[in-house]
Amino acid sequence: MKKISIVLCFILLLGARVQAQNEETITMLRLRLGVEAGMECFFGDVNKPAMIRESRSYNYNYGYYFGLRPEYSLNRRFAVSAGLRYAFYNVTLYSGDHDVTLFSGEDYFLWKVSENGINTNYLTINNISQKKYYVGIPLEVKFFPCELDYFVRNYFVAGTVLNLLVTSTNDVTFQNAEMEKYASVVSAQMGKPNRFLGYIYAGVGLKIGRTNYPFGNIEIHFPIYTYGQNKSNSLTNMKDTFGIGIQATLQIPICRKRQLTYKVITD
């Protein structure tokens, strides 16, 4: 028994010696400035304007954005960020089934421009669109399953964006050029979107590069879910809208005094 105890102590001491020889101190800079750019596409139940007189239509609802977002590492697994971004969104409503109109030539829909008693006046429109420009505040948290700062490191992300409308414009393309004089009337009937557009999202990402040097991030956001019942635009009043997005970020360390130090076993 005494011999076994001596051998066990020897093994433990040897293990501690090996561990000490392969132990490395790692530093990770906590604060970084992120330069971001991304694209989003939204889907949902469409409630078309009451002025449209047709049974089929399809729409494209997408947006682009870019901005600055500082990020701070709370510890080796969690990081938080907040910033400011400029976003552009566009929704275009086309008439009919695209595959059908290519052969039938019926690439327009009727828009009720006025009504007086029993008389109703319609315009033939190829497509209508609304462009929106927002200033947004993104808030985000990241979780890294592995705490070691490998060159390529995967993570999960969740966040929200609070967008405030700066301005919007309406565009109309008529089938007949003579109807262009009614463009302002149709634009006024379309109206303006809500001044606020907010959504939450989850996703996955890859960090490429060492944290102590400039590095890049690539993220896929899905799902993106808008807050409750919202009127994100005047053409497609969407409820329970969801979407998907892709984002790229360049992150640059900006404060080398703010460091996170820890020890790892390199063996």
C-alpha positions in Angstrom: 0.0 0.0 0.0 2.9 2.3 0.8 4.5 1.6 -2.5 1.3 2.3 -4.4 0.9 5.6 -2.5 4.4 6.6 -3.5 3.8 5.7 -7.2 0.5 7.7 -7.2 2.2 10.7 -5.7 5.0 10.5 -8.3 2.4 10.3 -11.1 0.6 13.4 -9.8 3.7 15.3 -9.4 4.8 14.4 -12.9 1.5 15.4 -14.3 1.7 18.8 -12.6 5.2 19.2 -13.9 4.1 18.4 -17.5 1.0 20.7 -17.1 3.1 23.6 -15.9 5.5 23.1 -18.8 2.6 23.3 -21.3 0.7 26.1 -19.7 0.4 29.4 -21.6 -0.9 32.8 -20.7 -3.2 34.3 -23.3 -4.4 37.9 -23.6 -7.5 39.0 -25.4 -8.3 42.7 -26.1 -11.7 43.5 -24.8 -12.8 46.6 -26.9 -13.1 46.8 -30.6 -14.6 49.1 -33.2 -16.8 47.2 -35.7 -17.5 48.4 -39.3 -20.6 46.5 -40.5 -22.5 46.0 -43.8 -25.4 43.6 -44.5 -28.4 42.7 -46.5 -31.9 41.5 -45.4 -34.9 40.1 -47.2 -38.4 39.9 -45.6 -41.4 37.7 -46.2 -44.9 37.6 -44.7 -48.6 37.8 -45.2 -49.3 40.6 -47.6 -52.4 42.9 -47.2 -52.3 44.9 -50.4 -53.7 48.5 -50.7 -57.4 48.8 -51.1 -57.0 50.7 -54.4 -55.6 47.7 -56.3 -58.0 45.7 -58.4 -56.4 42.4 -59.2 -56.1 38.9 -57.8 -52.4 38.2 -58.3 -49.3 40.1 -57.5 -45.8 39.4 -56.1 -43.4 41.7 -54.3 -39.8 42.1 -53.3 -39.0 43.5 -49.9 -35.3 43.8 -49.1 -32.8 46.2 -47.5 -29.2 47.1 -47.1 -27.3 48.8 -44.3 -23.9 49.9 -43.1 -22.7 51.4 -39.8 -20.3 51.4 -36.8 -20.7 49.2 -33.8 -18.2 48.9 -30.9 -18.0 45.5 -29.3 -16.8 44.6 -25.8 -15.9 41.2 -24.5 -17.4 40.6 -21.0 -15.4 37.4 -20.6 -13.9 34.6 -22.8 -17.4 33.5 -24.0 -19.7 36.5 -24.1 -19.4 39.8 -26.0 -21.9 42.7 -26.3 -22.2 45.5 -28.8 -24.2 48.6 -29.7 -23.9 51.2 -32.4 -25.4 53.3 -35.2 -26.3 52.3 -38.7 -27.8 53.8 -41.9 -30.3 51.5 -43.6 -32.1 51.5 -47.0 -35.2 49.4 -47.6 -37.1 48.9 -50.8 -40.4 47.2 -51.5 -41.8 46.8 -55.1 -45.2 45.4 -55.9 -45.5 43.8 -59.4 -48.7 42.7 -61.1 -49.8 39.2 -61.7 -47.9 35.9 -61.8 -44.5 36.7 -63.3 -44.3 33.4 -65.2 -47.8 34.0 -66.6 -47.3 37.6 -67.6 -44.2 36.8 -69.6 -46.5 34.9 -72.1 -49.8 36.8 -71.7 -48.4 40.3 -71.8 -50.8 41.3 -68.9 -48.1 42.9 -66.8 -50.2 45.5 -65.2 -52.9 45.9 -62.5 -55.7 48.4 -62.0 -55.4 51.2 -59.5 -58.6 53.0 -58.4 -57.7 56.7 -58.6 -61.1 58.2 -57.9 -64.8 57.4 -57.4 -67.8 59.6 -58.0 -71.2 58.0 -57.5 -71.5 55.2 -60.0 -68.3 56.2 -61.9 -65.0 54.8 -60.9 -61.7 55.8 -62.6 -58.8 53.3 -62.8 -55.2 53.6 -63.9 -53.1 50.7 -65.4 -49.8 50.3 -63.5 -46.9 48.0 -64.2 -45.3 48.3 -60.7 -45.2 50.6 -57.7 -42.4 50.9 -55.2 -41.5 52.6 -51.9 -38.0 53.4 -50.8 -37.3 54.0 -47.1 -34.2 55.4 -45.4 -33.6 54.7 -41.7 -31.2 55.5 -38.9 -30.9 52.5 -36.7 -29.5 51.4 -33.3 -28.4 47.7 -33.3 -28.0 45.9 -29.9 -26.3 42.5 -29.9 -24.9 39.7 -27.7 -22.6 36.9 -28.9 -21.9 33.6 -27.3 -18.7 31.6 -28.1 -19.0 27.8 -27.3 -15.2 27.5 -27.2 -13.4 30.0 -24.9 -10.0 29.7 -26.7 -9.2 32.4 -29.3 -8.6 30.2 -32.4 -7.9 31.8 -35.7 -11.4 30.6 -36.9 -14.0 30.6 -34.1 -17.7 30.0 -34.4 -20.4 31.7 -32.3 -24.1 32.3 -31.8 -25.6 35.7 -31.9 -28.9 37.4 -30.9 -29.9 41.0 -31.2 -32.5 43.7 -31.9 -32.5 46.7 -34.2 -34.5 49.9 -33.5 -35.0 51.8 -36.8 -36.3 55.4 -37.1 -37.5 56.6 -40.5 -35.6 59.6 -42.0 -37.4 59.9 -45.3 -39.3 57.8 -47.9 -40.2 58.1 -51.6 -42.9 56.5 -53.7 -42.4 55.6 -57.4 -45.0 54.5 -60.0 -44.4 53.0 -63.4 -47.5 53.3 -65.6 -48.3 51.0 -68.6 -49.3 54.1 -70.6 -47.0 57.1 -70.6 -50.0 59.5 -70.8 -50.9 58.5 -67.2 -47.7 60.0 -65.8 -49.6 63.1 -64.8 -51.4 61.0 -62.1 -48.1 60.0 -60.4 -48.5 62.4 -57.6 -52.1 61.3 -57.0 -51.1 57.6 -56.8 -48.1 58.5 -54.5 -50.4 60.4 -52.2 -52.8 57.5 -52.0 -50.0 55.1 -51.2 -49.1 57.2 -48.1 -46.0 56.9 -45.9 -44.8 54.0 -43.7 -44.6 54.0 -40.0 -41.7 56.1 -38.5 -40.5 53.1 -36.5 -39.4 49.7 -37.7 -38.0 47.2 -35.1 -37.1 43.6 -35.2 -35.3 40.9 -33.3 -33.0 38.1 -34.7 -30.9 35.1 -34.0 -28.1 33.6 -36.0 -24.7 32.0 -36.3 -21.3 33.4 -37.2 -17.6 32.8 -37.8 -14.8 35.0 -36.5 -11.8 34.9 -38.8 -8.5 36.2 -37.4 -7.0 36.8 -34.0 -8.8 39.0 -31.5 -5.7 41.1 -30.8 -5.5 42.2 -34.4 -8.0 43.4 -37.0 -10.3 40.5 -37.9 -13.5 39.8 -39.8 -16.9 38.3 -39.0 -19.4 36.6 -41.3 -23.0 36.0 -39.9 -26.2 34.5 -41.1 -29.3 35.9 -39.3 -32.3 33.6 -39.3 -35.0 34.1 -38.3 -35.5 37.9 -38.3 -38.8 38.8 -36.8 -40.5 42.2 -36.8 -42.2 43.5 -33.7 -45.9 42.4 -33.6 -48.2 44.0 -36.1 -46.4 46.7 -38.0 -46.8 48.7 -41.1 -43.3 48.5 -42.4 -44.3 50.0 -45.7 -47.4 51.4 -47.5 -47.6 48.7 -50.2 -47.6 45.5 -48.2 -49.0 45.9 -44.7 -47.3 42.9 -43.2 -48.2 41.0 -40.0 -45.8 38.7 -38.2 -43.2 39.4 -40.9 -40.0 37.3 -40.8 -36.8 37.4 -42.8 -33.3 36.3 -43.4 -30.0 38.3 -43.5 -26.3 38.2 -44.1 -23.8 40.5 -42.4 -20.0 41.1 -42.7 -18.0 43.0 -40.1 -14.4 44.2 -39.8 -13.4 44.6 -36.2 -10.4 46.7 -35.1 -9.0 46.8 -31.6 -9.1 50.3 -30.3 -8.0 50.1 -26.6 -5.0 47.9 -25.8 -5.1 48.6 -22.1 -8.4 46.8 -21.8 -7.3 43.2 -21.8 -8.7 39.8 -20.7 -6.0 37.5 -19.4 -6.3 33.8 -18.8 -4.2 30.6 -18.9 -4.7 27.6 -21.2 -3.1 24.2 -21.7 -1.5 24.1 -25.1 -0.8 20.4 -25.1 
